[in-house]
Amino acid sequence: MTLATILALASAEAEHHGNVQAETFIFGLIAFIVFMALGLVTLSYRNVANRHSHKAEAYAKAHPVDQAQVGHGHH
């Protein structure tokens, strides 16, 4: 027997006609759970700047900036 014949026979024996959607549902469920977890991580960073506004105000007072120099390099 050649390798091709063995592979053909093995694939013919392993072939079965079940409900493909039910067999692969777990992959969609895993992807859904991963995306929900990533969404929760993303949501946890919501409004972080306002939680530390006292630090931003203290930094702004300690580092005054001339408003004429602020921008994208335009004078």
C-alpha positions, -999 to +999 in steps of 0.1 A: +000+000+000+012+035-008+009+064+015-019+079-007-039+048-004-036+047+033-046+083+036-076+077+014-087+047+034-082+065+067-102+096+055-130+073+042-133+055+075-132+087+096-158+104+075-192+107+091-222+128+083-232+144+116-245+178+124-216+200+116-231+231+132-235+213+165-199+200+163-184+234+156-206+254+180-180+253+207-155+273+185-180+301+182-188+300+219-151+302+228-146+332+204-177+349+219-163+345+255-129+358+245-144+389+228-166+395+258-136+393+281-116+417+259-146+440+259-147+441+297-110+449+298-116+477+273-145+490+294-125+489+325-103+518+311-133+540+306-131+574+323-097+568+337-085+603+331-113+617+353-104+594+381-070+610+384-079+646+377-062+658+408-029+645+394-035+662+361-043+695+378-012+692+399+010+685+369-005+715+350+003+738+379+038+725+382+045+727+345+030+759+331+031+761+293+031+791+272+000+788+251+017+805+220+040+775+218+014+748+221+003+732+188+017+712+159+050+732+155+033+763+141+044+797+154 
